[in-house]
Amino acid sequence: MERLLRSPAAGRFQGTRHIGDVVSAGETVAYVDGRAVTAQITGVLRGLLQDGLTVTAGMKVGDIDPRCKREHCYTISDKARAIGGGVLEALLSLGVCP
């Protein structure tokens, strides 16, 4: 849960850092209507919402990878690969894909 960045309030999102940046625990990585979104752990910023989006309080706005390997920002996670594989299998079993 520490790796997730959540909105402190409802409002417009504005990032101050970029995907791939190394951030430290306690560092501000974004703002929502002037309220800071801070990193809970040190790591690489792996995901972050697009600037200008309207968010709700508690909404996930980004995540931090504590392994600190920038190249992980540009690869598919094991979890995403497993979900994609499950969807493909379901489509194939339904005959949706040739």
C-alpha positions as a Markdown table, in Angstrom:
| # | Residue | x | y | z |
|---|---|---|---|---|
| 1 | Met | 0.0 | 0.0 | 0.0 |
| 2 | Glu | 2.9 | 2.4 | 0.6 |
| 3 | Arg | 3.8 | 2.3 | -3.1 |
| 4 | Leu | 0.5 | 3.7 | -4.1 |
| 5 | Leu | 0.0 | 7.5 | -4.5 |
| 6 | Arg | -3.6 | 8.6 | -3.6 |
| 7 | Ser | -5.3 | 11.9 | -4.0 |
| 8 | Pro | -5.6 | 13.8 | -0.7 |
| 9 | Ala | -8.8 | 15.5 | -1.9 |
| 10 | Ala | -11.1 | 15.9 | -4.9 |
| 11 | Gly | -10.0 | 18.3 | -7.6 |
| 12 | Arg | -7.6 | 18.9 | -10.5 |
| 13 | Phe | -4.4 | 16.8 | -10.7 |
| 14 | Gln | -1.1 | 18.4 | -11.5 |
| 15 | Gly | 2.1 | 16.4 | -11.4 |
| 16 | Thr | 5.5 | 17.9 | -10.4 |
| 17 | Arg | 7.6 | 14.8 | -11.3 |
| 18 | His | 7.7 | 12.4 | -14.3 |
| 19 | Ile | 7.5 | 8.7 | -14.8 |
| 20 | Gly | 11.0 | 7.3 | -14.4 |
| 21 | Asp | 12.1 | 9.9 | -11.8 |
| 22 | Val | 13.6 | 8.7 | -8.5 |
| 23 | Val | 11.7 | 10.1 | -5.6 |
| 24 | Ser | 12.4 | 10.0 | -1.9 |
| 25 | Ala | 9.9 | 9.3 | 1.0 |
| 26 | Gly | 8.2 | 12.5 | 2.0 |
| 27 | Glu | 8.8 | 14.2 | -1.4 |
| 28 | Thr | 6.0 | 15.9 | -3.2 |
| 29 | Val | 5.3 | 14.4 | -6.6 |
| 30 | Ala | 2.0 | 16.1 | -7.4 |
| 31 | Tyr | -0.7 | 18.4 | -6.3 |
| 32 | Val | -4.5 | 18.2 | -6.2 |
| 33 | Asp | -6.1 | 21.7 | -6.0 |
| 34 | Gly | -3.0 | 22.9 | -4.1 |
| 35 | Arg | -2.8 | 19.9 | -1.7 |
| 36 | Ala | 0.4 | 17.9 | -1.9 |
| 37 | Val | 0.6 | 14.2 | -2.9 |
| 38 | Thr | 3.7 | 12.9 | -1.2 |
| 39 | Ala | 5.7 | 9.7 | -1.7 |
| 40 | Gln | 5.5 | 7.3 | 1.3 |
| 41 | Ile | 8.6 | 5.3 | 0.1 |
| 42 | Thr | 11.8 | 5.9 | -1.9 |
| 43 | Gly | 11.8 | 4.5 | -5.4 |
| 44 | Val | 11.1 | 5.1 | -9.1 |
| 45 | Leu | 7.9 | 6.8 | -10.1 |
| 46 | Arg | 6.4 | 4.0 | -12.2 |
| 47 | Gly | 2.9 | 5.5 | -12.9 |
| 48 | Leu | 1.3 | 8.9 | -12.7 |
| 49 | Leu | -1.9 | 10.4 | -14.0 |
| 50 | Gln | -1.9 | 13.0 | -16.8 |
| 51 | Asp | -2.0 | 16.6 | -15.7 |
| 52 | Gly | -5.4 | 18.3 | -15.7 |
| 53 | Leu | -7.5 | 15.3 | -14.8 |
| 54 | Thr | -10.2 | 15.7 | -12.2 |
| 55 | Val | -9.8 | 13.2 | -9.4 |
| 56 | Thr | -11.7 | 12.2 | -6.3 |
| 57 | Ala | -10.4 | 12.0 | -2.7 |
| 58 | Gly | -8.5 | 8.7 | -2.2 |
| 59 | Met | -8.3 | 7.9 | -5.9 |
| 60 | Lys | -5.1 | 6.2 | -7.0 |
| 61 | Val | -3.0 | 8.8 | -9.0 |
| 62 | Gly | 0.3 | 7.0 | -9.3 |
| 63 | Asp | 2.7 | 4.4 | -7.9 |
| 64 | Ile | 6.3 | 4.0 | -6.9 |
| 65 | Asp | 8.5 | 1.0 | -7.5 |
| 66 | Pro | 10.9 | 0.5 | -4.6 |
| 67 | Arg | 13.3 | -1.6 | -6.7 |
| 68 | Cys | 14.6 | 1.7 | -8.1 |
| 69 | Lys | 15.1 | 0.3 | -11.6 |
| 70 | Arg | 14.1 | 2.9 | -14.2 |
| 71 | Glu | 13.8 | 0.2 | -17.0 |
| 72 | His | 10.8 | -1.3 | -15.1 |
| 73 | Cys | 8.8 | 1.8 | -16.1 |
| 74 | Tyr | 8.9 | 0.6 | -19.7 |
| 75 | Thr | 8.0 | -3.1 | -19.3 |
| 76 | Ile | 4.8 | -5.0 | -18.7 |
| 77 | Ser | 4.4 | -6.2 | -15.1 |
| 78 | Asp | 3.9 | -9.9 | -14.3 |
| 79 | Lys | 0.4 | -9.0 | -13.1 |
| 80 | Ala | -0.5 | -7.2 | -16.3 |
| 81 | Arg | 0.9 | -10.0 | -18.4 |
| 82 | Ala | -1.2 | -12.6 | -16.5 |
| 83 | Ile | -4.4 | -10.6 | -16.9 |
| 84 | Gly | -3.8 | -10.1 | -20.6 |
| 85 | Gly | -3.1 | -13.8 | -21.0 |
| 86 | Gly | -6.4 | -14.7 | -19.2 |
| 87 | Val | -8.3 | -12.3 | -21.4 |
| 88 | Leu | -6.8 | -13.8 | -24.6 |
| 89 | Glu | -7.6 | -17.4 | -23.4 |
| 90 | Ala | -11.2 | -16.3 | -22.7 |
| 91 | Leu | -11.6 | -14.8 | -26.1 |
| 92 | Leu | -10.1 | -17.8 | -27.8 |
| 93 | Ser | -12.3 | -20.2 | -26.0 |
| 94 | Leu | -15.4 | -18.1 | -27.0 |
| 95 | Gly | -14.3 | -18.2 | -30.6 |
| 96 | Val | -14.1 | -14.3 | -30.8 |
| 97 | Cys | -10.5 | -14.4 | -32.1 |
| 98 | Pro | -9.7 | -16.3 | -35.3 |
